[in-house]
């Protein structure tokens, strides 16, 4: 099995690169491809900059990467997540936006029959704010998901999940909005059967609920805490010049495991993989990921997960049962995303 890895080139990453049992391939020169999505006709990368850009790529027989057509503006700032809609006609992009929320939006970019991208057909611009003055002064689209008949947008900045209708011509029309707990800071969500699990980056918590496609709204239960960093008494320690700010725990990826009936959430700071049971809304266990700052993760065929650890510059293989210690698969500075090639 081979994967495409995204990273921050501004943190020393190589760009878009293929990875497999024989190591890493020749990288494609693209700036900050922090998110990678493998579509039916091409591979798509997001350049997380202000303004943001999307690129299309083709894979050769030797997994060499060649650009497919012209890169396109995402019509917003710092794009961080994208997916191809079920028809294969649209690349839907979540623009996180600038610190003040400007440029936070979702754009629909048309996909040609050859996989190339066109200019955005429509842009849904977010509004609102939240309780956290640093992270929620404005809206921040962090994920876009196609589920049932709707396009769902997770907005960290306003503690909302927006449901949109995608028209035949790419227009994005608001259908409904679900409001979450103040300060929850939703980042990613995933579905497992009839249950939805959403991770709150700012609350360091998760919530489990259900989704009604007719009303296009969610009904979530109370939030449940995720693993935290152990408190350190710095006053009792000798001053050796260490940073006295313990890293704030920040949940990131949400990965469903249909076979086990569980959901996995990476938590940066504690550098753990949290194992959640959606049936009981319980945190079953957490296991170390083996490197620092786990962002994206993907479930593999043998039941382990490959975890992109950004600050550690490593992709680790993690056993969610905790029976096996994590191991390093590839070393990639600033790695942020692991996308399986199917």
C-alpha positions as CSV (number, residue, x, y, z in Angstrom):
1,X,0.0,0.0,0.0
2,X,1.2,3.5,-0.9
3,X,0.3,6.9,0.5
4,X,0.7,10.5,-0.4
5,X,2.1,12.7,2.3
6,X,1.4,16.4,2.7
7,X,3.5,18.8,4.8
8,X,4.6,22.3,5.4
9,X,7.5,23.3,3.2
10,X,8.0,26.3,5.4
11,X,8.9,23.8,8.2
12,X,11.4,21.9,5.9
13,X,9.0,19.5,4.3
14,X,9.7,18.2,0.8
15,X,6.3,19.0,-0.7
16,X,3.9,16.4,-2.0
17,X,5.6,13.0,-1.8
18,X,4.6,9.4,-2.3
19,X,5.5,6.9,0.5
20,X,5.5,3.1,0.5
21,X,7.4,0.1,1.8
22,X,10.4,1.1,-0.2
23,X,10.5,4.6,1.3
24,X,9.8,8.0,-0.2
25,X,9.5,8.9,-3.8
26,X,10.6,12.0,-5.6
27,X,8.6,15.0,-4.2
28,X,6.5,17.4,-6.3
29,X,7.4,21.0,-5.8
30,X,4.4,22.6,-4.2
31,X,4.3,25.0,-1.3
32,X,2.7,23.9,2.0
33,X,0.5,21.1,0.7
34,X,-0.9,20.6,4.2
35,X,-4.0,18.7,2.9
36,X,-4.1,16.0,0.2
37,X,-7.2,14.4,-1.3
38,X,-7.2,11.5,-3.7
39,X,-10.0,12.0,-6.2
40,X,-11.3,9.6,-8.9
41,X,-9.5,11.5,-11.7
42,X,-6.6,13.2,-10.0
43,X,-4.9,14.0,-6.7
44,X,-5.6,17.4,-5.2
45,X,-3.4,19.5,-2.9
46,X,-4.1,22.7,-1.0
47,X,-1.5,25.3,-0.6
48,X,-2.1,26.7,2.9
49,X,-1.2,30.4,2.3
50,X,-2.9,33.8,2.1
51,X,-4.5,33.7,-0.4
52,X,-4.8,29.9,-0.9
53,X,-4.5,27.7,-3.9
54,X,-5.5,24.2,-5.1
55,X,-3.6,22.1,-7.4
56,X,-4.3,18.9,-9.4
57,X,-1.8,16.1,-9.9
58,X,-1.5,12.8,-11.8
59,X,0.4,9.7,-10.7
60,X,2.6,7.9,-13.1
61,X,3.3,4.1,-13.0
62,X,6.4,4.8,-10.9
63,X,4.4,7.1,-8.6
64,X,6.0,10.1,-10.1
65,X,3.8,13.2,-9.7
66,X,3.0,15.5,-12.6
67,X,0.9,18.6,-12.4
68,X,-2.5,18.4,-14.1
69,X,-3.5,21.7,-15.5
70,X,-3.3,25.1,-13.9
71,X,-3.5,25.7,-10.1
72,X,-6.5,27.6,-9.0
73,X,-7.3,30.1,-6.3
74,X,-9.5,28.7,-3.5
75,X,-11.1,32.2,-3.2
76,X,-10.1,32.4,0.5
77,X,-7.2,32.3,2.9
78,X,-5.3,29.3,4.3
79,X,-7.3,26.4,2.8
80,X,-7.0,23.4,5.2
81,X,-9.4,20.7,4.0
82,X,-11.0,19.5,0.8
83,X,-13.1,16.7,-0.7
84,X,-14.6,15.7,-4.0
85,X,-18.4,15.6,-4.0
86,X,-20.1,12.2,-4.8
87,X,-20.7,13.2,-8.4
88,X,-17.0,13.8,-9.0
89,X,-17.7,17.2,-10.5
90,X,-16.7,19.5,-7.7
91,X,-13.7,20.0,-5.4
92,X,-15.1,21.5,-2.2
93,X,-12.5,23.5,-0.2
94,X,-12.6,24.7,3.4
95,X,-10.8,28.0,3.7
96,X,-9.8,28.4,7.3
97,X,-9.3,32.1,6.8
98,X,-6.9,34.7,8.4
99,X,-6.6,35.1,12.1
100,X,-9.5,37.6,12.2
101,X,-11.7,35.2,10.1
102,X,-11.4,37.1,6.9
103,X,-11.3,34.7,3.9
104,X,-13.1,32.0,5.9
105,X,-15.3,30.2,3.4
106,X,-16.2,27.1,1.4
107,X,-15.5,27.2,-2.4
108,X,-16.8,24.9,-5.1
109,X,-14.2,24.4,-7.8
110,X,-15.3,22.6,-11.0
111,X,-13.5,19.4,-12.0
112,X,-13.0,18.6,-15.7
113,X,-13.3,15.1,-17.2
114,X,-9.5,15.0,-17.1
115,X,-9.3,15.9,-13.4
116,X,-8.2,19.5,-14.0
117,X,-9.6,22.3,-11.9
118,X,-11.5,25.4,-13.0
119,X,-12.1,28.7,-11.2
120,X,-14.5,28.7,-8.3
121,X,-18.1,28.5,-9.4
122,X,-19.4,29.7,-6.0
123,X,-18.1,30.7,-2.5
124,X,-20.1,30.4,0.7
125,X,-18.6,33.0,3.1
126,X,-18.9,32.3,6.8
127,X,-19.7,34.8,9.5
128,X,-19.8,34.9,13.3
129,X,-17.4,34.5,16.2
130,X,-17.0,32.5,19.5
131,X,-16.0,32.8,23.1
132,X,-12.2,32.3,22.7
133,X,-10.8,35.8,21.9
134,X,-7.6,34.4,20.3
135,X,-9.0,31.6,18.2
136,X,-12.7,32.7,17.7
137,X,-12.6,36.4,16.8
138,X,-14.0,35.3,13.4
139,X,-15.2,32.2,11.6
140,X,-12.8,29.4,10.6
141,X,-13.9,26.7,8.3
142,X,-11.8,23.6,9.2
143,X,-13.5,20.7,7.4
144,X,-16.0,20.1,4.6
145,X,-17.8,16.7,4.4
146,X,-20.4,15.3,2.0
147,X,-23.0,13.3,3.9
148,X,-26.3,12.1,2.6
149,X,-27.7,14.9,0.4
150,X,-25.8,17.8,2.1
151,X,-22.4,19.5,2.3
152,X,-21.4,19.9,5.9
153,X,-19.0,22.6,7.0
154,X,-17.3,22.5,10.4
155,X,-16.7,26.1,11.7
156,X,-14.2,26.2,14.6
157,X,-14.5,30.0,14.9
158,X,-18.3,30.2,15.6
159,X,-18.9,26.8,17.2
160,X,-21.2,25.8,14.4
161,X,-21.7,23.1,11.8
162,X,-23.3,24.5,8.6
163,X,-25.3,22.3,6.2
164,X,-25.4,23.5,2.6
165,X,-27.1,22.3,-0.6
166,X,-24.8,21.9,-3.6
167,X,-26.6,22.8,-6.9
168,X,-25.9,21.3,-10.3
169,X,-24.1,24.5,-11.3
170,X,-21.9,24.5,-8.1
171,X,-23.9,27.0,-6.1
172,X,-23.8,26.6,-2.3
173,X,-27.0,27.4,-0.6
174,X,-27.5,27.4,3.2
175,X,-29.9,24.8,4.5
176,X,-29.5,24.8,8.3
177,X,-27.0,25.4,11.1
178,X,-26.3,23.5,14.3
179,X,-24.9,25.4,17.2
180,X,-22.4,23.6,19.6
181,X,-21.4,24.5,23.1
182,X,-19.7,27.9,23.4
183,X,-15.9,27.6,23.2
184,X,-16.1,24.0,21.9
185,X,-14.2,24.9,18.7
186,X,-15.2,22.1,16.4
187,X,-12.4,20.9,14.1
188,X,-13.3,17.6,12.5
189,X,-16.3,15.2,12.5
190,X,-16.8,11.7,11.3
191,X,-19.7,9.3,11.0
192,X,-19.9,5.7,12.2
193,X,-23.2,4.1,11.4
194,X,-26.0,6.4,12.6
195,X,-23.7,8.2,15.0
196,X,-21.6,11.4,14.5
197,X,-18.5,12.2,16.5
198,X,-17.1,15.7,16.5
199,X,-13.8,16.8,18.1
200,X,-13.6,20.2,19.8
201,X,-10.1,21.6,19.4
202,X,-10.6,24.4,21.9
203,X,-12.5,22.5,24.5
204,X,-10.2,19.4,24.2
205,X,-13.3,17.3,24.1
206,X,-15.6,15.3,21.9
207,X,-19.3,14.9,21.5
208,X,-21.5,12.2,20.0
209,X,-24.8,12.7,18.4
210,X,-27.1,12.0,15.5
211,X,-27.8,13.8,12.2
212,X,-31.2,14.3,10.5
213,X,-30.9,14.9,6.8
214,X,-34.4,16.3,6.5
215,X,-33.8,19.1,8.9
216,X,-30.0,19.2,8.1
217,X,-29.2,19.5,11.8
218,X,-27.3,17.5,14.4
219,X,-28.4,16.6,18.0
220,X,-25.3,16.1,20.2
221,X,-25.0,14.9,23.7
222,X,-22.8,16.6,26.3
223,X,-19.1,17.0,25.6
224,X,-16.6,14.4,27.0
225,X,-13.0,15.4,28.0
226,X,-10.1,14.0,26.0
227,X,-6.5,13.3,27.3
228,X,-4.6,16.3,28.8
229,X,-1.0,17.1,29.4
230,X,0.1,16.2,32.9
231,X,0.6,19.3,35.1
232,X,4.2,20.3,35.8
233,X,5.3,22.2,38.9
234,X,8.0,24.3,37.3
235,X,8.6,26.3,40.5
236,X,9.9,23.1,42.1
237,X,12.3,22.4,39.2
238,X,15.7,24.0,38.6
239,X,15.8,26.8,35.9
240,X,17.5,25.3,32.9
241,X,16.0,27.5,30.3
242,X,13.1,25.3,29.3
243,X,9.8,26.7,28.0
244,X,7.5,26.8,31.0
245,X,4.3,26.8,28.9
246,X,3.0,23.3,28.8
247,X,1.5,22.6,25.3
248,X,-2.2,23.1,25.2
249,X,-4.0,19.8,24.3
250,X,-5.5,20.2,20.8
251,X,-7.6,17.4,19.2
252,X,-7.2,17.1,15.4
253,X,-8.2,14.1,13.3
254,X,-11.3,12.0,13.8
255,X,-11.0,8.5,12.2
256,X,-13.9,5.9,12.2
257,X,-13.2,2.2,12.5
258,X,-16.4,0.4,11.4
259,X,-15.0,-3.1,12.1
260,X,-14.3,-2.4,15.8
261,X,-17.2,0.1,16.2
262,X,-14.8,2.7,17.5
263,X,-13.6,6.2,16.6
264,X,-10.0,7.5,17.0
265,X,-9.0,11.1,17.7
266,X,-5.5,12.4,17.6
267,X,-4.6,14.8,20.4
268,X,-1.7,17.2,20.0
269,X,0.2,18.2,23.2
270,X,-0.3,15.0,25.1
271,X,0.6,13.3,21.7
272,X,-2.0,10.6,22.2
273,X,-4.5,8.6,20.1
274,X,-7.8,8.7,22.0
275,X,-10.1,5.7,21.5
276,X,-13.8,6.6,21.7
277,X,-16.9,4.3,21.8
278,X,-19.7,6.2,20.1
279,X,-22.3,3.8,21.4
280,X,-21.6,4.8,25.0
281,X,-20.0,8.3,24.4
282,X,-17.1,7.0,26.4
283,X,-13.3,7.4,26.2
284,X,-12.1,3.8,26.2
285,X,-8.4,4.4,26.3
286,X,-5.6,6.6,24.9
287,X,-2.2,5.4,23.6
288,X,1.0,7.3,22.7
289,X,1.6,8.0,19.0
290,X,5.4,7.9,19.3
291,X,6.2,11.5,18.1
292,X,5.0,15.0,18.7
293,X,2.0,16.9,17.4
294,X,-0.2,14.3,15.7
295,X,-2.4,15.8,13.1
296,X,-3.9,13.6,10.4
297,X,-4.3,9.8,10.7
298,X,-5.6,7.0,8.5
299,X,-6.7,3.5,9.4
300,X,-4.8,0.7,7.6
301,X,-5.9,-2.8,6.5
302,X,-4.3,-4.4,9.5
303,X,-6.1,-2.3,12.0
304,X,-3.3,0.0,12.9
305,X,-3.2,3.7,12.1
306,X,-0.6,5.8,10.3
307,X,-0.3,9.1,12.1
308,X,1.3,12.3,10.7
309,X,3.2,13.9,13.6
310,X,4.0,17.4,12.4
311,X,6.5,18.7,15.0
312,X,8.2,15.3,15.3
313,X,8.6,15.2,11.5
314,X,7.5,11.5,11.4
315,X,4.7,9.3,10.3
316,X,4.2,6.6,12.9
317,X,2.3,3.4,13.0
318,X,0.1,3.2,16.0
319,X,-1.7,0.2,17.5
320,X,-5.0,1.5,18.9
321,X,-5.2,-1.5,21.3
322,X,-2.0,-0.3,23.0
323,X,-0.5,-3.8,22.8
324,X,2.3,-2.8,20.5
325,X,4.5,0.2,20.8
326,X,4.4,2.8,18.0
327,X,7.0,2.6,15.3
328,X,8.3,5.1,12.8
329,X,7.3,4.5,9.1
330,X,8.8,7.6,7.4
331,X,10.6,10.7,8.4
332,X,9.1,13.8,6.8
333,X,9.7,17.3,8.3
334,X,6.4,19.2,9.0
335,X,4.2,16.3,7.9
336,X,0.5,17.0,8.2
337,X,-1.5,14.6,6.1
338,X,-1.6,10.9,5.1
339,X,-3.8,10.1,2.1
340,X,-4.1,6.5,1.0
341,X,-3.8,5.6,-2.7
342,X,-6.6,3.2,-3.5
